Amino acid sequence: MERQLTTSIQAELPVPEQAAEPPRRRARRSVQEQADRGILSTADRRRPQVRIVGTILSVALGVCLVAVGLLPLLWLLKSAITPTQDTLAHPLALFPGGAAWSNLARAWNDVQIGKYFFNTIWMAAGEWAVQLLVATTGGFALSVLKPRYGRIISGLVLATLFVPAVVLLVPLYLTVLHPPLIGHSLINTFWAVWLPAGASAFNVLLVMRFFDSLPKEVFEAAKTDGAGTFRLFWSVVLPMSKPILGVVSVFAINAAWADFLWPNLVLKDIGIQPLSVRLPQIQSSTDLGVYLAALTIATLIPVVIFLIFQRTFLRGGGLGGAVKG
Amino acid sequence: MSVHTSARSQSGTARLRIGRRHNPVTWVQRGGLTTLVFLLPLLIIFGVFSWTPIVEAVVMSFQKTNLVTAPVFVGWDNFVAVFRDPVFWIAVRNTGYFAGLALLFGYPIPLVAAVLMSEVKRMKGFFSVLAYLPVVIPPVVSVLLWKIFYDASPRGVFNTILGWVGIPPQPWIQDAATAMPSLVLEATWAGAGGTIIIYLAALTSVSPDLYDAAEVDGASLWGKIWHVTLPQLRGILFITLILQIIATAQVFLQPFLFTGGGPVDSTTTILLLIYQYAFTQSLGGAYGEATALSLMLAAFLAVLSIAYFRLTARWSDN
């Protein structure tokens, strides 16, 4: 499993040479490669029988994908701006009694979704920063500086990938309750979610693989020009690593936005809770229309991020999810 | 090795230092300290929040811990207590049921969808986006939205749709018999997109030459799927199967948010039980039992994965 995973990670990775190429050209070329042929040959496609069945199947596929992938989201959007009594009486009717845009404002202000929205952003930003710091400095030390004890540390990092997260749940909770050296509990502070997020073996391995593929000559040239280790890291390695930093960032922000179990445990104070923790709690006490508006607001950012960074998600997204699972 | 290369690249003075490489001053001069500074964030974060908790989990499973008095070693007591808990056996059965249903619903659908999608000439990008959309909706929002869809009254979203085709309203998550399949349905909807994307990527790497060759041998459409496509995807199909089992064995969000384990424990899963042992009011603070159960789950999954990869490796050789 280990070997299979790492090879597929390598395949998914944007290597530096490709990164220099304009992304659009790359995409078009790969589409052409796919278009060469699949299971059906060009001769197959000309046969009337195949054409008719194929058209029916592709229309059916399109209808299914729209129904499954898009309609629930559209229903959410529609219901967010529909008066509660209409949604309750005719859940599938389209605005029988007009729209209620006020749901959105009421959710943002009265239910204070605005506050929880910014809590979520703050939580995601901190997790992103910690993950990026740990992965880049650690990856740089392990794959560029290569200390003799580096192999042991890489091995220990890799090993954590095979420990299910649930094993860590209780001891991690007790660590956050009584952290070493600090002397006071981290519960109900953002540090309780930020710091454990940094221990992501997946990120470190991704960054290490990328750093390994950078040309060694550049490092030698930088050293000859008198660049110190910090200069090498900050002005040479990091600027060359933008593609992989982008991948890690998108995954980090998305994972933070999706996380529920851990923040639900350590952020008990309502004032600093993110949306994922707060939304289930307000369900019973909130007007349905306003509640659906709140759900819509919580969905907006991840969907927009996805639509902007489609390629990152569709090339490596499945893999990231698979490894976490 | 690094000592040799650096010595070769530098002048003769460096070569003299080899004999004294354990001297702290030369270690610092060679950048040993700088390397350690770069490693520090990783060592601290992994040390405190990953490596130590993993070791602690093993220790705690043999201890009685209540945060007030010092922990006491109790041998295998925690494990025995878990095995004697009737809810444990219910949770094992429910988790198995969830995993089995998830395989039934969730394993073939992404494969069929991906094969069809890969044969569509136009709108492939649009179809991929549609398939992946449920994955990017925050999981909590998905569950809460489906909880509204699952409204058991005749005016619920799904019951209205069923009404159009003449099927009577279903109780969905309100009834012990239909609760678990309802949870699996939502989990499948939320997760299928990721697997579809993996299969689509794997399908593009199937060499067109193989299809050409199969046609020369007179293979039909089904023949090509059976003898070329599926064997070429075999490796990735093996991996997604075991990854899906590992993931569904740890299902938490759906039972926790949909039903809280009810009705009458029909959706209590192993992870929910671990959570209840450790953190809920009635049982709360049974940290020993919680870690013991989590270790048993981890050990079971590890043994299962190793056995699975041994077995599939043998199949792949033939």
HADDOCK unambig.tbl for C-alpha pairs under 7 A between the chains (distance, minus, plus):
assign (segid A and resid 34 and name CA) (segid B and resid 204 and name CA) 5.98 0.50 0.50
assign (segid A and resid 37 and name CA) (segid B and resid 208 and name CA) 6.17 0.50 0.50
assign (segid A and resid 38 and name CA) (segid B and resid 119 and name CA) 6.25 0.50 0.50
assign (segid A and resid 38 and name CA) (segid B and resid 208 and name CA) 6.55 0.50 0.50
assign (segid A and resid 39 and name CA) (segid B and resid 211 and name CA) 6.47 0.50 0.50
assign (segid A and resid 39 and name CA) (segid B and resid 224 and name CA) 6.69 0.50 0.50
assign (segid A and resid 58 and name CA) (segid B and resid 120 and name CA) 6.50 0.50 0.50
assign (segid A and resid 65 and name CA) (segid B and resid 127 and name CA) 6.91 0.50 0.50
assign (segid A and resid 65 and name CA) (segid B and resid 130 and name CA) 6.07 0.50 0.50
assign (segid A and resid 65 and name CA) (segid B and resid 131 and name CA) 6.17 0.50 0.50
assign (segid A and resid 66 and name CA) (segid B and resid 130 and name CA) 6.56 0.50 0.50
assign (segid A and resid 69 and name CA) (segid B and resid 130 and name CA) 5.04 0.50 0.50
assign (segid A and resid 69 and name CA) (segid B and resid 131 and name CA) 5.61 0.50 0.50
assign (segid A and resid 69 and name CA) (segid B and resid 133 and name CA) 5.79 0.50 0.50
assign (segid A and resid 69 and name CA) (segid B and resid 134 and name CA) 5.88 0.50 0.50
assign (segid A and resid 70 and name CA) (segid B and resid 130 and name CA) 6.34 0.50 0.50
assign (segid A and resid 89 and name CA) (segid B and resid 155 and name CA) 6.61 0.50 0.50
assign (segid A and resid 91 and name CA) (segid B and resid 157 and name CA) 5.87 0.50 0.50
assign (segid A and resid 92 and name CA) (segid B and resid 157 and name CA) 6.83 0.50 0.50
assign (segid A and resid 134 and name CA) (segid B and resid 41 and name CA) 5.40 0.50 0.50
assign (segid A and resid 134 and name CA) (segid B and resid 42 and name CA) 5.04 0.50 0.50
assign (segid A and resid 137 and name CA) (segid B and resid 38 and name CA) 5.18 0.50 0.50
assign (segid A and resid 137 and name CA) (segid B and resid 39 and name CA) 6.35 0.50 0.50
assign (segid A and resid 138 and name CA) (segid B and resid 38 and name CA) 6.22 0.50 0.50
assign (segid A and resid 138 and name CA) (segid B and resid 39 and name CA) 4.98 0.50 0.50
assign (segid A and resid 138 and name CA) (segid B and resid 42 and name CA) 5.46 0.50 0.50
assign (segid A and resid 141 and name CA) (segid B and resid 35 and name CA) 5.73 0.50 0.50
assign (segid A and resid 141 and name CA) (segid B and resid 38 and name CA) 5.77 0.50 0.50
assign (segid A and resid 141 and name CA) (segid B and resid 39 and name CA) 5.89 0.50 0.50
assign (segid A and resid 145 and name CA) (segid B and resid 35 and name CA) 6.50 0.50 0.50
assign (segid A and resid 164 and name CA) (segid B and resid 298 and name CA) 6.24 0.50 0.50
assign (segid A and resid 166 and name CA) (segid B and resid 294 and name CA) 6.19 0.50 0.50
assign (segid A and resid 167 and name CA) (segid B and resid 54 and name CA) 6.91 0.50 0.50
assign (segid A and resid 167 and name CA) (segid B and resid 57 and name CA) 6.56 0.50 0.50
assign (segid A and resid 167 and name CA) (segid B and resid 291 and name CA) 6.54 0.50 0.50
assign (segid A and resid 167 and name CA) (segid B and resid 294 and name CA) 5.18 0.50 0.50
assign (segid A and resid 167 and name CA) (segid B and resid 295 and name CA) 6.09 0.50 0.50
assign (segid A and resid 168 and name CA) (segid B and resid 53 and name CA) 5.87 0.50 0.50
assign (segid A and resid 168 and name CA) (segid B and resid 54 and name CA) 6.01 0.50 0.50
assign (segid A and resid 168 and name CA) (segid B and resid 57 and name CA) 6.82 0.50 0.50
assign (segid A and resid 170 and name CA) (segid B and resid 287 and name CA) 6.70 0.50 0.50
assign (segid A and resid 170 and name CA) (segid B and resid 291 and name CA) 6.70 0.50 0.50
assign (segid A and resid 171 and name CA) (segid B and resid 53 and name CA) 5.06 0.50 0.50
assign (segid A and resid 171 and name CA) (segid B and resid 56 and name CA) 6.17 0.50 0.50
assign (segid A and resid 171 and name CA) (segid B and resid 57 and name CA) 5.85 0.50 0.50
assign (segid A and resid 172 and name CA) (segid B and resid 49 and name CA) 6.42 0.50 0.50
assign (segid A and resid 172 and name CA) (segid B and resid 53 and name CA) 5.71 0.50 0.50
assign (segid A and resid 195 and name CA) (segid B and resid 45 and name CA) 6.73 0.50 0.50
assign (segid A and resid 196 and name CA) (segid B and resid 45 and name CA) 6.96 0.50 0.50
assign (segid A and resid 196 and name CA) (segid B and resid 49 and name CA) 5.37 0.50 0.50
assign (segid A and resid 198 and name CA) (segid B and resid 45 and name CA) 6.36 0.50 0.50
assign (segid A and resid 199 and name CA) (segid B and resid 45 and name CA) 5.80 0.50 0.50
assign (segid A and resid 199 and name CA) (segid B and resid 46 and name CA) 5.08 0.50 0.50
assign (segid A and resid 199 and name CA) (segid B and resid 49 and name CA) 6.54 0.50 0.50
assign (segid A and resid 199 and name CA) (segid B and resid 50 and name CA) 6.32 0.50 0.50
assign (segid A and resid 257 and name CA) (segid B and resid 138 and name CA) 6.78 0.50 0.50
assign (segid A and resid 258 and name CA) (segid B and resid 138 and name CA) 4.87 0.50 0.50
assign (segid A and resid 258 and name CA) (segid B and resid 139 and name CA) 6.01 0.50 0.50
assign (segid A and resid 276 and name CA) (segid B and resid 140 and name CA) 5.88 0.50 0.50
assign (segid A and resid 295 and name CA) (segid B and resid 141 and name CA) 6.07 0.50 0.50
assign (segid A and resid 299 and name CA) (segid B and resid 137 and name CA) 5.75 0.50 0.50
assign (segid A and resid 299 and name CA) (segid B and resid 138 and name CA) 6.38 0.50 0.50
assign (segid A and resid 302 and name CA) (segid B and resid 136 and name CA) 6.14 0.50 0.50
assign (segid A and resid 302 and name CA) (segid B and resid 137 and name CA) 6.60 0.50 0.50
assign (segid A and resid 303 and name CA) (segid B and resid 136 and name CA) 6.14 0.50 0.50
assign (segid A and resid 303 and name CA) (segid B and resid 137 and name CA) 6.58 0.50 0.50
assign (segid A and resid 306 and name CA) (segid B and resid 136 and name CA) 6.93 0.50 0.50
assign (segid A and resid 314 and name CA) (segid B and resid 197 and name CA) 6.27 0.50 0.50
assign (segid A and resid 317 and name CA) (segid B and resid 194 and name CA) 6.87 0.50 0.50
assign (segid A and resid 318 and name CA) (segid B and resid 194 and name CA) 4.26 0.50 0.50
assign (segid A and resid 318 and name CA) (segid B and resid 195 and name CA) 6.20 0.50 0.50
assign (segid A and resid 318 and name CA) (segid B and resid 197 and name CA) 5.98 0.50 0.50
assign (segid A and resid 318 and name CA) (segid B and resid 198 and name CA) 5.73 0.50 0.50
assign (segid A and resid 319 and name CA) (segid B and resid 198 and name CA) 6.95 0.50 0.50
assign (segid A and resid 322 and name CA) (segid B and resid 243 and name CA) 6.56 0.50 0.50
assign (segid A and resid 325 and name CA) (segid B and resid 243 and name CA) 6.54 0.50 0.50
assign (segid A and resid 325 and name CA) (segid B and resid 246 and name CA) 6.75 0.50 0.50
assign (segid A and resid 325 and name CA) (segid B and resid 247 and name CA) 4.65 0.50 0.50
